[in-house]
Amino acid sequence: MTRLDQTHNPKLESWVHSANGHLDFPIQNLPLGVVSSNNGSPRISVAIGNQVFDLRKAVAVGLFKGQCSKLEEAVSGETLNSFMALGEGPRQALRVRMSELLARGASEQDRAESCLHDADNCTMHLPAIIGDYTDFYVGIHHATNVGNQFRPDNPLLPNYKHIPIGYHGRASSICPSGAAVRRPKGQLKQPEALEPQFGPSQRLDYELELGVWMGPGNSLGQPIKIAKAAEHVAGYCLLNDWSARDIQAWEYQPLGPFLGKSFATTLSPWLVTPEALAPFRMPQTPRGESDPAVLPYLASATDQREGGLDLKLEVLLLTARMREQQLAPQRLTLSHTCHMYWSVAQMIAHHTSNGCNLRPGDILGTGTISGVDRTSYGSMLEISGGGKNPISLANGEERSFIEDGDEIILRAHGVRNGYVSIGFGECRAKVLPAI
Ligand code: MN
């Protein structure tokens, strides 16, 4: 696991003034993304306060002289795939160098300043070309709540505590934060109807998830052992797994999610590195006393001790009427990554246990991370009890599911005494009417 070093020092401040006290991007974070400014070509950049730092420019003006040439080449490209493939060593080296360049009193401040752009003038892209996307189901309260709606006597299926459940998602429809989402049409069958109809989904929902970006990965036929799994994580983001519950309910048997999921997935655009998250590690939440022991390929004492994440997760809603009334987004949910029944290392060890290869830039979703009560549920399906109990918003509106014009915003923050808090930036998208 990543150790703490001078880059985590809570006293460290940046000469980029907006970074000091910034809720997401102080100098202790330094996430990477792909950004274009003023209609230029996409550049790999680092977020610092309300600025972005252009790494290709920094290489061109000689700020990375003496660093490994592979790193210089990887950060000069238009996607982060090559950088993700390099793994831990070069990623740490970049972090140390960025911390040095952006720290107050840096001797090369003048040259570094020439690499900055206002984030407001920038367009964010997906950080990598995503070959494959897999969505897990590790939020145990979500699995229990959803199971309860279908099987009140037996909410968790018997496999849940033995195997990290997942399915192969759709990579082509993954969009960066800010891109609007079109309400899908599909086959819908009302419970009392004899035949399905085709039309716009009436039960559009979001799912609050953490996204895991893969680093080096494995060759086909070569599983990643759980002890090595953490070395294959390039970083984290927020993931909204948009879900059309009515399409999903009709289509999912016997092969699982398909068109109810594949119309859109939204990601926050910044790659928050494992190094930035080092202060926000915690033990994996203990399994219940009556839970079965895990099979050896999923067992690691180190992973149980420090493989958990200590991140607060939020969902906010901004409706069209709230925008007209100039109201701020309303928080629907405050949850936490401690509600993951399986760790990220267990997800990776399980995914590759049959020899399946994961590649740099692949993304894994954790599954919806819900807490134990309605204030911490990570989907409208849970909050409204399948549509039976709409929630009332502060301006008098009601919601059971997501309406056209609604904007869903996910946020995540690491907060711990003795450390500077960091955040992920927003994962935001507005829903457009079906066409
Ligand atoms: Mn999901």
Residues whose N, C-alpha, C, O or C-beta is under 5 A from the ligand:
A	BS01	MN	D135 F136 E207 D241 G367 T368
